[in-house]
Amino acid sequence: MTVLHRERVLRAATTSFLARGYRSSVDEIARRAGVAKQTVYHHFPTKDELFKEVARDLASRVLVELAAPGTDLRDGLQRFALAYRQRSLGAQGISAFRTLVPEVPRFRAQARAMYTNSAGEMVRRLADKLERAMDSGELRRDDARFAAEMLLSMLAGIDRMKKLFSVNDAGESEARRTGRIVDCFLRAYQK
C-alpha cells in the first residue's frame, strides 16, 4: 500500500505542478491523490523534496532512444528527431519546461543534475552516434559534441519559443519540418 500511495502522490503532484507550478499546495496534492497530508509528508519530508522528485521524472521523459547501429544515418536521425520533437514540443513537454525553468534559481544543484541526466545525456548519446558516423566517413570530421548540440537546438529552438508564446505555425506537417531540419544538418556535415 505504501508504494501505491507514493505513486498516487507523485502522479497528483505532477498534475498539480504542471498546472500551477511550484505554488501548488501540499493540501491540493494530497486531495488530488486521495490521501492525507501526513501521507504526502511520510513519503516526501518537504514540498521541495516532492518537487525535486517530480522534476527528475519530468526531465527524464525527454530522453529518446537513438536508432540501433547499422541503421541508415538519415533515417535514424529522422526517427530520433520526430520522437524528440514530439516529447519536447508536445503539450506535456512544454508544460514541463514552463514548470521547471522558473524554479532553476531555487534548486540550482538539482537543476544541474537534471540537465546532466536529461538534455546533457541526450547530447552525449547523440554525440556518440555522430562520432561513429564521422569515423565511418558518413559525416565529415568535426566536433561531435558541438554537432549534437547544434542538431538538438535546430530541433527545438525557435519551435519551442513559438509554443511557449502560443504562436500557431500550422504551415507544414511535423514530418516535413523535421525532415527539413535533419537534411539541413546533414548538408552542414557532408563530406
SULGI-V540272 format. One record per helix or strand of 3 or more residues. SS is the DSSP state (@ for helix, = for strand). FROM is the first residue (numbers start at 0). LEN is the number of residues. If there is no record, write none. Layout:
BEGIN
ss={SS,SS}
from={FROM,FROM}
len={LEN,LEN}
END
This chain:
BEGIN
ss={@,@,@,@,@,@,@,@,@,@}
from={1,25,36,46,72,90,107,118,143,173}
len={22,8,7,14,17,11,10,17,21,15}
END
